[in-house]
Amino acid sequence: MIGRNPRKRPRKAASPPKPKVARISRRNGDSHRRPTAWLLNHARALFFSLGKLYRTPTASAMTVAVIGIALALPAGLYVVLTNIERVAGSWDRGVQITLYLKSGTSDPAMTDLANQLRNDPRIERVKTVTPEQGLSELAESAGFGDALDALPNNPLPPVVIVYPRLQGHQATQIRALRQNLATRPEVADAQLNLAWVERLYAIVTIAQRAVWVVGGMLALAVLLVVGNTIRLDILNRRQEIEVAKLIGATDAFIRRPFLYGGFWLGLLGGLLALILLALSLWLLAGPINRLAGLYGSDYVLTGLSLGATLRLLVLSIAFGLGGSWLAVGRHLRDIEPS
């Protein structure tokens, strides 16, 4: 029909634009999934390496035993050294400066001198011995009572015994204190019995150096044992590593189970070292307590403290990780797919 407008086709409704919020939420979801996937991968590698040790019990037990014994030896020496230092610390109380006062010094003058010395911060305690007390103690200890009774008068001077607050390894300060006390007008002579304590501390110092030397050598042995164990594991799984590299696995992904294997070897070796050390202390505790009782002492053998125990476990894990890292870094580069 002329003049009639043709029917217009209806327009398609435009699709609404996709909101950008959805894209943002997807990105947020990926960012949340990445840490979870990372943790899952590490957890799988952790338990996979533990299962691998479980599937080879004989070889794993031998490696853990070597690591445990190597760690138990320096730990045992450290315990022995700690107990020796405890004994030396108790013997520090035996260090004394004996002040022989001039003849004719009265008891009140000796008491005044003792009170002055008690106020000195370098002095822990002071003991006074009158001539009569000294003669009585000499008669009881030496058994010369009849001979001493025959003396016309008491030849012993008044004595003031000073116990320094300083310890035996501070020999220079103790000697300076003796020289200072010897200059007092009431003092005729001042004697210091410090030589045997200095010898004891010299022996302790040598023992400390020996512990560090032995510990360093055995730590190197642990690194070599763990490294050799991981090296053999890498060589046994060479074809598996080549296939993994062919399909795109990264070195970090391949390295992860071997590092966790070193972690488990170090941790189990450290726990075994603690068990061996506790067993050794249990076997030695009885004889040492009986020996201390014979000397009239209540000394008790002590083991590792909580801090030392944690340090031993951390060091054993560090040695395990260090040995595995060195082995993996050295041999993983040599394995390439052909």
Salt bridges, closest charged atoms under 4 A:
ASP30 OD1 - ARG33 NH2 2.31
ASP120 OD2 - ARG122 NH2 2.96
GLU198 OE2 - ARG175 NH2 2.83
ASP233 OD2 - LYS52 NZ 2.51
GLU240 OE2 - ARG237 NH2 2.97
GLU242 OE2 - ARG238 NE 3.44
ASP251 OD1 - LYS245 NZ 3.76
ASP334 OD2 - ARG330 NH1 2.42
GLU336 OE2 - LYS245 NZ 3.37
